[in-house]
Amino acid sequence: MLIVVLALVLFAGAFFVVKYKSHKVQNEALKQIESLPSPERSAPTSEAVGVPTESVGKYSETPEAEATIPAELNLDVPFTSQAPGANWDYTHEEACEEATMLMANRYFQGREISGQDDAEEGIQQIIAWEKENLGFFESTTAEESTRVIKEMLNLKADIISNPGVDEIKRALSEKKLVIVPAAGRQLGNPFYKSPGPLYHFLLIKGYTEKEFITNDAGTKRGANYPYKFETIFSANHDWNGGDVDAGKKVMILVYK
């Protein structure tokens, strides 16, 4: 009996240590997010119809020759998680690509994501298009997602191989966005449900001296989530038929 009691005490102690460390990591991540530069708003230039003035103008077409690369940048891209209503069923577990593309589309439209219903509707519209035109919506590759961006969302998209920090910074300074296919379990996000997604999409929207600022649809705390440069580049892998860790290192450049 004494052995059983001691075992229970040890188990409880180990459980609380793990929980304490997990909360500590999460709190440190939240503090890091709070220290990031505020999202940048551009001069209103959108031609979107019926969009309130205050939500227009987050994207402006700046000629490449005039673009400068600031030391820090954080574009004002609206955020949603891939499960806007916190319903993590099969569909929403697989909806990171659609949520990421929705965020990019709203940025270029100069529109907010006004709430859970708006986000859910936008995600479901993309899923429906994919089912009709691709035959599926799960785990779309960089190439398949580029097709969605071009054909459904009417945006421009290029697949770039092995991009460097400076290339991504320049794209962001030109008000473009970068979508990163990733081996999700290599990202180490403390807010993911363990063990994390096998395959995941991130939206890079800014940077600091040592980190990229992302909108990460894999958690409700994913707005302005920072990842070190090396973490993004290491985890960057395309779907590759499910062998994600061996997938190509490609990203998607999205622009208007």
C-alpha positions in Angstrom: 0.0 0.0 0.0 2.8 2.4 0.9 4.5 1.7 -2.5 1.2 2.6 -4.3 0.9 5.8 -2.3 4.5 6.8 -3.0 4.0 6.0 -6.7 0.9 8.2 -6.8 2.8 11.1 -5.1 5.7 10.8 -7.5 3.3 10.7 -10.5 1.4 13.8 -9.3 4.7 15.6 -8.7 5.9 14.8 -12.2 2.6 15.9 -13.7 2.7 19.3 -12.0 6.3 19.9 -13.0 5.4 19.2 -16.6 2.3 21.5 -16.4 4.4 24.2 -14.8 7.1 24.1 -17.5 4.4 24.1 -20.2 2.7 27.2 -18.7 6.1 28.9 -18.3 7.0 28.3 -22.0 3.5 29.6 -23.1 3.8 32.7 -20.9 7.3 33.5 -22.3 5.8 33.1 -25.8 3.0 35.6 -25.0 5.4 38.1 -23.6 7.5 37.8 -26.8 4.5 38.5 -28.9 3.7 41.6 -26.9 7.2 43.0 -27.5 6.9 42.8 -31.3 6.5 46.0 -33.5 2.9 47.0 -34.0 1.3 46.1 -37.4 1.9 48.7 -40.1 -0.9 50.4 -42.0 -0.4 51.7 -45.5 -2.0 54.7 -47.2 -5.5 53.8 -48.4 -5.4 52.7 -52.1 -7.8 49.8 -52.2 -10.7 49.8 -54.7 -12.7 47.4 -52.7 -16.4 48.1 -52.9 -18.5 48.4 -49.8 -15.6 48.2 -47.4 -15.5 50.6 -44.5 -12.8 53.3 -44.8 -11.0 52.2 -41.7 -10.5 48.7 -42.9 -9.2 49.7 -46.3 -5.6 50.4 -47.3 -3.6 47.8 -45.5 -2.1 46.9 -48.8 -0.7 49.4 -51.3 1.1 48.7 -54.5 4.6 50.2 -54.1 6.9 50.0 -57.1 9.8 47.6 -56.4 12.4 50.2 -57.2 11.0 52.5 -54.4 10.8 49.8 -51.8 13.2 50.0 -48.9 13.9 47.3 -46.4 13.3 48.6 -42.9 15.1 47.1 -39.8 11.7 45.8 -38.6 8.4 45.3 -40.2 4.9 43.9 -39.3 2.2 44.1 -41.9 -1.3 44.5 -40.7 -2.8 41.2 -41.9 -6.1 40.0 -40.3 -6.0 36.8 -38.3 -8.1 33.7 -37.8 -7.4 30.3 -36.5 -8.2 27.3 -38.7 -11.0 26.5 -36.2 -12.7 29.9 -35.7 -15.4 28.4 -33.4 -12.9 26.2 -31.5 -14.4 23.1 -33.2 -11.3 21.0 -33.8 -13.1 18.3 -35.9 -11.5 16.6 -38.9 -12.3 19.4 -41.3 -10.8 22.1 -39.1 -7.8 20.0 -38.2 -7.1 20.0 -41.9 -7.9 23.6 -42.6 -4.6 25.5 -41.9 -4.0 26.0 -45.7 -7.5 27.5 -46.2 -7.3 29.7 -43.2 -3.8 31.0 -44.3 -5.0 31.7 -47.8 -8.1 33.5 -46.4 -5.9 35.8 -44.3 -3.7 36.6 -47.3 -6.8 37.3 -49.4 -8.4 39.7 -46.9 -5.1 41.6 -46.6 -5.0 42.3 -50.3 -8.7 43.1 -50.3 -8.2 45.6 -47.5 -10.8 43.8 -45.4 -11.0 42.6 -41.9 -12.0 39.1 -40.7 -15.0 40.3 -38.7 -15.6 37.4 -36.5 -16.0 33.6 -36.2 -18.9 33.4 -38.7 -17.0 35.5 -41.3 -13.9 33.4 -40.9 -15.8 30.1 -41.0 -17.6 31.1 -44.1 -14.4 32.2 -45.8 -12.6 28.9 -45.0 -15.6 26.8 -46.1 -15.7 28.7 -49.5 -12.1 27.8 -50.2 -12.7 24.2 -49.1 -15.7 23.9 -51.4 -13.7 25.3 -54.4 -10.9 22.8 -53.7 -13.2 19.9 -53.5 -14.8 20.8 -56.8 -11.6 21.7 -58.7 -8.9 19.5 -57.0 -11.1 16.7 -55.7 -10.0 17.1 -52.1 -9.0 19.9 -49.7 -6.6 18.1 -47.3 -2.9 18.8 -47.2 -2.6 20.8 -50.4 0.9 21.2 -51.7 2.6 24.5 -52.5 1.7 23.9 -56.2 -1.9 23.1 -55.5 -2.3 26.0 -53.1 -0.8 28.4 -55.7 -3.5 27.3 -58.1 -6.2 28.1 -55.5 -4.6 31.5 -54.9 -4.5 32.3 -58.6 -7.7 30.8 -59.9 -10.1 31.3 -56.9 -8.7 34.3 -55.1 -7.5 36.1 -58.3 -4.1 37.0 -56.7 -0.6 36.4 -58.1 1.5 33.7 -56.6 5.0 32.3 -57.3 6.7 29.3 -55.8 10.2 30.1 -54.6 12.8 27.5 -53.7 15.2 27.8 -50.8 14.6 31.5 -50.2 16.9 33.4 -47.8 16.2 35.9 -45.1 16.9 38.9 -47.3 14.7 37.6 -50.1 11.7 37.3 -47.7 12.4 40.7 -46.1 12.4 42.3 -49.5 9.2 40.7 -50.5 7.5 41.9 -47.2 8.9 45.4 -47.7 7.1 45.4 -51.1 3.9 44.6 -49.2 3.9 41.0 -50.5 3.2 38.0 -48.2 5.0 34.7 -47.9 3.2 31.4 -47.1 5.4 28.6 -45.7 4.5 24.9 -46.0 6.1 23.3 -42.9 6.7 20.1 -41.0 4.5 21.3 -38.1 6.1 19.2 -35.4 9.4 20.9 -36.1 8.1 24.3 -35.3 7.9 23.7 -31.5 4.9 26.0 -30.9 3.9 25.5 -27.3 0.2 26.2 -28.0 -0.2 23.3 -30.4 -2.1 20.3 -29.2 0.7 17.6 -28.8 2.4 16.4 -30.8 1.5 19.1 -33.3 0.4 19.0 -36.9 2.3 16.7 -39.3 1.9 19.3 -42.1 1.1 23.0 -41.6 0.9 26.4 -43.3 2.2 29.6 -41.8 1.8 33.2 -43.1 4.9 35.4 -42.8 3.8 39.0 -42.3 6.9 40.7 -40.8 10.2 40.3 -39.1 12.5 41.6 -36.4 16.3 41.3 -36.2 16.2 37.6 -35.5 12.6 36.4 -36.1 9.9 36.2 -38.6 6.5 37.4 -37.5 3.7 35.1 -38.6 0.0 34.5 -38.4 -0.2 30.9 -37.4 -3.7 29.5 -37.9 -2.8 26.4 -35.8 -3.7 28.1 -32.5 -6.1 30.8 -31.4 -2.9 32.6 -30.0 -1.3 32.6 -33.5 -1.7 36.3 -34.4 1.8 37.9 -34.7 3.5 34.7 -33.5 7.3 35.0 -33.8 9.6 32.2 -35.0 13.3 32.4 -35.2 14.7 32.5 -38.8 16.4 29.1 -38.4 13.2 27.5 -37.1 11.2 28.5 -40.2 13.9 27.4 -42.6 14.5 24.1 -40.8 10.8 23.3 -40.7 10.0 24.4 -44.2 9.0 21.3 -46.2 6.3 20.7 -48.8 3.7 17.9 -48.4 5.6 15.3 -50.4 2.9 12.7 -50.2 2.9 12.6 -46.4 6.7 12.3 -46.0 6.9 15.9 -45.0 10.3 15.8 -43.3 11.8 15.0 -46.7 9.6 17.5 -48.6 11.1 20.3 -50.8 12.0 23.6 -49.2 9.6 25.9 -51.1 7.5 28.9 -50.1 4.7 30.8 -51.8 5.1 34.5 -52.6 1.6 36.1 -52.8 1.0 39.5 -54.2 -1.5 41.6 -56.2 
